[in-house]
Amino acid sequence: MREGQGDMAAFQVQHDPEAGAARLPVVVIVSLINMFFAAVLEYSLPLYFNALEGFPKGMWASLAAWVVAPWAFAPILAGLLARRFGERRVWGAAMLGQAAVPAVFAAIPQPWIVAPAAFWYGFTNALVWIGGISLTQVVPADKKGLANGLVMMSLGLGSFLGPLAGRAILWHDQVSALIEQGVWQDVGLFLIDVIKPKSDPSLAGFHFILWGLAGASALGAVMMWTWGQRPGRWQGERAQQTWAETADDLKRLLVNPRFWALVLSLCLFGGSLFQASNQFLRYRAEDVELISGAQDRGWIIVQELRVLMWIPGGLAVGLLAGRRAPGLAGVLMLACFALSAAGIGWASTSAGLFAAVAAFEFVRQFMRWSHAGYLSEHMPEDLRATAIGLAITVAGTAGTLFGFLTNGILNPDAASFDSRVPFWLAAGLGLTGALGLLVFDRFVPIRREQKS
């Protein structure tokens, strides 16, 4: 009897390897909502600003700089909050706050609202990204490749559908007429800009998009907060960590030389590459006549091509995730990202721009993963959220500096503005970072067993 009771006690304390793990279906669906939200905003806001009176040409560059500004502090805050309260709660709360952004743009269509709304969007977006990418790692080791691959693919799918939905809504009269005629092929051709719009979009269409996005973000927040994780506690993590313990984690991270080698190269030097595209790709599109006023003359193709490349990029990330790829992988990711950015600057035709954007966005998926999954695989498991948050804070700081400095030096409203220069500058920084990581890895290999 006593022996049987001992066996039963041992059975009762056995840890469930799925306890506290992320629910992948929910994570993937909410990730899709997040990127659908971002893609529709990125497609429609340049056209919306051009349709409104009193919005200068440089308004988009200003918005892009203010969006990245909170990333200089929000990611580390998000990492600490995620370590303290859990990724699921951080992700859900941030999505709820994010819902206010499109609502504000719809309710107050004035230039002065752009900076505070963009700053708030950047802040909540940082919390969404850190909470989301960190929660994606909360799966058994044999599912990490699947989880990272699916999430990266969902980012691509949501972003692919977003611009198509935005264009269909903005020119719904023309789309409806084609549907009533039963010419479904022409509907598809219109959505990818083979058939051109016959009129400017109405402000009512923009307002419908903005209010709809607010509702979608609130729905995603409820889904994540309620069903984002399985019941129980994830392996090796406390039910709730104190602030003192969280501070100790940060101290341990700050004395890890491999952490700093990866962060300084991939995040500090690589962060400017993200911002160059976020801030100046719109102006490159204007230079090759893909945007004309509030009219879309091929901007939809750039947007769709960008996110279409995220799908194979996400699949490729899945092949590396969970394998603790060596330092050379980081060097190649950053170098390829820099060279593709230089290609965007060199492109002088729409075809050249399409090719360079395709290469850039394929590698973007690896760079996104490098700041989170790749980095965390080379850190102790219990420092996951803290490491990701601090790393992306450095990337955000780099993007913020790049954004505001280039806006001051390369004002899009100036007659001498050349949209190629920021891409060439960012490419130079990226190649410098890749060289530095290559040298470090030669003497202190990135890939080695890490102790908790």
C-alpha positions in Angstrom: 0.0 0.0 0.0 2.8 2.4 0.9 4.7 1.6 -2.3 1.6 2.2 -4.4 1.0 5.6 -2.6 4.6 6.6 -3.4 4.1 5.8 -7.1 0.8 7.7 -7.1 2.6 10.8 -5.5 5.3 10.7 -8.1 2.7 10.5 -10.8 0.8 13.5 -9.4 3.9 15.8 -9.4 4.9 15.0 -12.9 5.1 18.3 -14.9 2.9 18.7 -18.0 5.2 19.9 -20.8 2.3 21.8 -22.4 1.3 23.6 -19.2 1.4 27.4 -19.7 2.4 27.0 -23.4 1.2 29.4 -26.0 -2.0 28.3 -27.8 -0.6 28.4 -31.4 -4.0 28.8 -33.2 -4.8 31.8 -31.1 -1.3 33.3 -31.4 -1.4 32.8 -35.2 -4.8 34.4 -35.6 -4.1 37.4 -33.4 -0.7 37.9 -35.2 -2.6 37.9 -38.5 -5.0 40.6 -37.1 -2.0 42.6 -35.9 -0.4 42.7 -39.3 -3.7 43.2 -41.1 -4.2 46.3 -38.9 -0.7 47.6 -39.6 -0.8 46.8 -43.4 -4.1 48.6 -44.0 -2.9 51.7 -42.1 0.4 51.7 -44.0 -1.4 51.5 -47.3 -4.2 53.9 -46.7 -2.6 56.7 -44.5 -0.3 58.1 -47.3 -3.4 58.4 -49.5 -5.5 59.7 -46.7 -3.0 62.5 -45.9 -2.8 63.5 -49.5 -6.6 63.6 -49.7 -6.8 66.0 -46.7 -6.2 69.7 -46.9 -3.3 71.2 -45.0 -1.1 68.1 -44.8 2.4 68.8 -46.1 4.4 66.2 -48.2 6.7 65.6 -45.2 3.9 64.5 -43.0 4.5 60.8 -43.7 8.2 61.1 -42.8 7.2 62.8 -39.6 4.7 60.1 -38.7 7.4 57.4 -39.4 9.9 59.1 -37.1 7.3 59.5 -34.3 6.2 55.9 -34.6 9.7 54.6 -34.0 10.5 57.0 -31.2 8.9 54.9 -28.4 10.9 51.9 -29.5 13.9 53.6 -27.8 12.4 52.6 -24.4 9.1 50.7 -24.9 10.6 47.3 -25.8 12.7 46.9 -22.6 9.6 48.1 -20.7 7.6 45.5 -22.5 10.1 42.8 -21.8 10.1 43.6 -18.0 6.3 43.7 -17.9 6.1 40.4 -19.8 8.6 38.9 -17.3 6.5 40.3 -14.4 2.9 39.8 -15.6 3.2 37.4 -18.6 3.4 38.0 -22.4 -0.3 37.2 -22.9 -1.5 40.1 -20.7 1.0 42.6 -22.2 0.0 41.6 -25.8 -3.8 41.9 -25.0 -3.6 45.2 -23.2 -1.4 46.7 -25.9 -3.8 45.7 -28.7 -6.7 47.3 -26.8 -4.6 50.6 -26.5 -3.7 50.3 -30.2 -7.4 50.4 -31.2 -7.5 54.1 -30.3 -5.1 55.1 -33.1 -7.3 54.7 -36.2 -10.2 56.0 -34.2 -8.3 59.2 -33.5 -7.2 59.7 -37.1 -10.8 59.3 -38.2 -12.3 61.6 -35.5 -9.6 64.4 -35.7 -8.2 64.7 -39.2 -5.8 67.5 -38.4 -2.0 67.7 -38.9 -1.3 68.4 -35.2 -2.8 65.0 -34.1 -0.3 63.0 -36.2 2.7 63.2 -33.8 0.9 62.2 -30.6 -1.1 59.5 -32.3 2.0 58.1 -34.1 3.9 58.1 -30.8 1.1 56.2 -29.0 0.9 53.8 -31.9 4.6 53.1 -31.8 4.4 52.6 -28.0 1.6 50.1 -28.2 3.1 48.4 -31.2 6.3 47.8 -29.3 4.4 46.1 -26.5 2.4 44.0 -29.1 5.6 42.9 -30.8 7.6 42.0 -27.7 4.7 40.3 -26.0 3.9 38.4 -29.3 7.4 37.3 -30.3 8.3 36.3 -26.8 5.1 34.3 -26.3 5.8 32.6 -29.6 8.9 31.1 -27.9 6.8 29.6 -25.1 6.3 26.2 -26.8 8.1 22.9 -26.4 11.5 22.8 -28.1 10.3 20.4 -30.8 7.6 23.0 -31.8 9.7 26.1 -31.9 10.4 25.9 -35.6 6.7 25.3 -36.3 5.7 28.2 -34.0 8.1 30.8 -35.4 7.4 29.7 -39.0 3.7 29.9 -38.6 3.8 33.3 -36.9 6.1 34.8 -39.5 3.8 33.4 -42.2 0.8 34.9 -40.5 2.5 38.3 -40.6 2.9 37.9 -44.3 -0.7 36.7 -44.9 -2.2 39.5 -42.8 -0.1 42.1 -44.5 -0.9 40.7 -47.9 -4.6 40.8 -47.4 -4.5 44.3 -45.7 -3.7 46.5 -48.8 -6.1 44.5 -51.0 -8.9 45.1 -48.5 -8.0 48.8 -48.2 -8.1 49.3 -52.0 -11.4 47.4 -52.3 -13.0 49.6 -49.6 -11.6 52.9 -50.9 -12.9 52.2 -54.4 -15.8 50.0 -53.5 -18.1 51.6 -56.1 -15.8 50.4 -58.9 -15.2 47.0 -57.4 -19.0 46.6 -56.8 -19.7 47.5 -60.5 -17.2 44.9 -61.7 -18.8 42.2 -59.4 -22.3 43.0 -60.6 -21.0 42.6 -64.2 -19.6 39.2 -63.2 -16.1 40.0 -64.4 -14.2 38.5 -61.5 -10.9 38.5 -63.4 -11.2 42.3 -63.7 -11.8 42.6 -60.0 -8.5 40.9 -59.4 -6.8 43.0 -62.0 -8.2 46.2 -60.4 -7.0 45.1 -56.9 -3.4 44.7 -58.2 -3.5 48.0 -60.2 -3.5 46.5 -63.7 -6.9 48.2 -64.1 -6.6 51.8 -62.7 -9.1 53.6 -60.4 -11.4 56.0 -62.2 -11.8 58.5 -59.4 -10.2 59.7 -56.1 -11.2 57.8 -53.0 -13.8 59.4 -50.7 -13.2 60.4 -47.1 -16.1 58.2 -46.1 -14.1 55.2 -47.4 -11.1 56.2 -45.3 -13.3 56.6 -42.2 -14.9 53.2 -42.7 -11.4 51.6 -42.8 -10.2 53.5 -39.7 -13.2 52.7 -37.5 -13.2 49.1 -38.7 -9.5 48.7 -37.7 -10.3 50.0 -34.3 -12.9 47.3 -33.8 -10.6 44.5 -35.2 -7.8 45.4 -32.8 -10.2 45.4 -29.8 -11.4 41.9 -30.9 -7.8 40.6 -31.1 -7.1 42.0 -27.6 -10.0 40.0 -26.1 -9.0 36.8 -27.9 -5.4 37.1 -26.7 -6.2 38.0 -23.1 -8.8 35.2 -22.8 -7.3 32.3 -24.7 -3.7 33.1 -25.5 -2.1 30.5 -23.2 -2.8 27.1 -21.8 -3.6 26.8 -18.1 -0.7 26.3 -15.7 2.9 27.5 -15.4 5.5 27.3 -18.1 8.5 25.1 -17.3 11.0 26.7 -15.0 9.1 30.0 -14.6 7.6 31.3 -11.3 3.9 32.1 -11.1 4.8 35.8 -10.6 8.2 37.3 -10.4 9.1 40.2 -8.1 10.6 43.5 -9.4 13.8 42.7 -7.5 14.1 39.4 -9.3 13.4 41.1 -12.6 16.1 43.6 -11.9 18.6 40.7 -11.2 17.7 39.2 -14.6 18.6 42.5 -16.2 21.9 42.7 -14.4 22.8 39.1 -15.6 22.0 40.1 -19.1 24.1 43.2 -19.1 27.3 41.3 -18.4 26.8 38.8 -21.2 29.3 39.6 -24.0 27.5 37.5 -26.6 24.3 39.4 -25.9 26.0 42.7 -26.6 27.8 41.4 -29.7 24.5 40.3 -31.2 22.6 43.4 -30.1 25.1 46.0 -31.3 25.4 44.5 -34.7 21.9 43.2 -35.5 20.0 45.9 -33.6 22.1 49.0 -33.3 23.5 48.9 -36.9 20.6 46.9 -38.3 17.9 49.1 -36.8 18.5 51.9 -39.3 17.7 49.6 -42.2 14.2 49.0 -40.9 13.6 52.7 -40.5 14.9 53.6 -44.0 12.2 51.5 -45.5 9.5 52.6 -43.1 10.2 56.2 -43.6 11.4 56.7 -47.2 10.0 53.9 -49.3 6.9 55.9 -49.9 9.1 58.7 -51.5 11.0 56.2 -53.6 7.6 55.0 -54.9 6.7 58.6 -55.8 10.0 59.1 -57.6 9.2 56.2 -60.0 5.6 57.5 -60.3 3.8 54.8 -58.3 2.0 57.4 -56.2 0.5 60.6 -57.6 -1.4 62.7 -55.1 -4.2 60.6 -53.6 -4.1 58.2 -56.5 -2.6 54.8 -56.4 -0.5 54.2 -59.6 1.3 51.1 -58.4 1.7 51.6 -54.7 -0.5 48.6 -54.1 2.0 46.5 -56.0 4.8 47.6 -53.8 2.7 46.9 -50.7 1.6 43.4 -51.9 5.1 42.5 -53.1 6.5 43.4 -49.7 4.2 41.2 -47.7 4.1 38.4 -50.3 7.8 37.9 -49.7 7.1 37.6 -45.9 5.5 34.2 -46.6 8.5 32.4 -48.1 10.6 34.4 -45.7 8.6 33.0 -42.8 9.0 29.5 -44.1 12.7 30.0 -44.4 12.9 31.2 -40.8 11.2 28.1 -39.7 14.1 26.1 -41.1 16.6 27.9 -38.8 14.4 28.5 -35.7 15.2 26.2 -32.8 18.6 25.1 -34.2 20.8 27.6 -32.4 22.3 28.8 -35.7 25.9 30.0 -35.5 27.2 33.6 -35.5 27.8 33.4 -39.3 24.0 33.2 -39.8 23.7 36.6 -38.1 26.4 38.0 -40.3 24.8 36.8 -43.5 21.3 38.0 -42.4 22.6 41.6 -41.7 24.8 41.8 -44.8 22.0 40.6 -47.2 19.6 43.1 -45.5 22.1 46.0 -46.1 22.7 45.1 -49.7 19.0 44.8 -50.5 18.5 48.3 -49.0 21.2 49.7 -51.2 19.4 48.1 -54.1 16.2 50.1 -53.2 18.3 53.3 -53.3 19.8 52.4 -56.7 16.5 51.4 -58.3 15.5 54.0 -61.0 12.6 52.2 -62.5 9.5 50.6 -61.1 10.7 47.1 -62.1 14.0 47.7 -60.3 12.3 49.0 -57.2 10.0 45.9 -57.2 13.0 43.5 -57.4 14.9 45.3 -54.6 11.9 45.5 -52.3 11.2 41.8 -52.8 14.8 40.9 -51.7 14.6 43.4 -48.8 11.3 42.0 -47.5 12.4 38.4 -47.7 15.4 39.1 -45.5 13.3 41.3 -43.2 11.7 38.2 -41.8 15.2 36.8 -40.8 16.1 40.2 -39.3 12.8 40.3 -37.3 13.5 36.8 -36.0 17.2 37.7 -35.3 16.1 40.3 -32.7 14.0 37.7 -30.9 14.2 34.0 -31.6 17.8 33.9 -32.8 19.0 36.1 -30.0 17.0 34.2 -27.3 18.4 30.8 -28.5 21.8 32.0 -27.5 20.7 33.3 -24.1 19.7 31.5 -20.9 16.0 30.4 -21.2 14.8 32.4 -18.1 16.2 35.7 -19.7 14.1 35.3 -22.9 11.6 38.2 -22.5 14.2 40.5 -20.9 16.8 39.8 -23.6 14.2 40.4 -26.4 12.9 43.6 -24.9 16.3 45.1 -24.4 17.5 44.1 -27.8 14.6 45.6 -29.6 15.0 48.7 -27.4 18.4 49.2 -28.9 17.0 48.6 -32.4 14.3 51.2 -31.6 16.9 53.7 -30.4 18.9 53.2 -33.6 15.7 53.7 -35.7 14.7 56.8 -33.7 18.1 58.5 -34.1 18.1 57.6 -37.8 14.6 58.8 -38.3 14.9 62.2 -36.7 18.4 62.9 -37.9 17.5 62.2 -41.5 14.3 64.2 -41.2 16.4 67.1 -40.1 19.0 66.7 -42.9 16.9 65.3 -45.7 13.6 67.1 -45.5 11.1 65.6 -48.0 9.6 69.1 -48.5 13.0 70.5 -49.6 13.6 70.9 -53.3 17.0 69.2 -53.0 15.5 66.1 -51.3 16.9 62.8 -52.7 15.1 59.7 -51.5 18.1 57.4 -52.4 20.5 58.8 -49.8 18.9 57.4 -46.7 18.9 53.9 -48.1 22.6 54.2 -49.0 23.4 55.5 -45.6 21.5 52.7 -43.8 23.2 50.1 -46.0 26.6 51.4 -45.0 25.7 51.1 -41.3 24.4 47.6 -41.8 27.5 46.3 -43.6 29.7 47.8 -40.8 27.7 45.9 -38.2 28.0 42.7 -40.2 31.8 43.0 -40.3 31.9 43.7 -36.6 29.9 40.6 -35.8 32.1 38.5 -38.1 35.2 39.6 -36.3 33.7 38.9 -32.8 32.4 35.5 -33.8 35.9 34.6 -35.1 37.4 35.0 -31.6 34.4 34.4 -29.3 32.0 32.0 -31.1 28.3 33.0 -30.7 27.1 29.4 -30.6 28.0 27.7 -27.3 26.1 26.1 -24.5 24.5 28.8 -22.3 24.1 28.3 -18.5 21.0 29.7 -16.7 
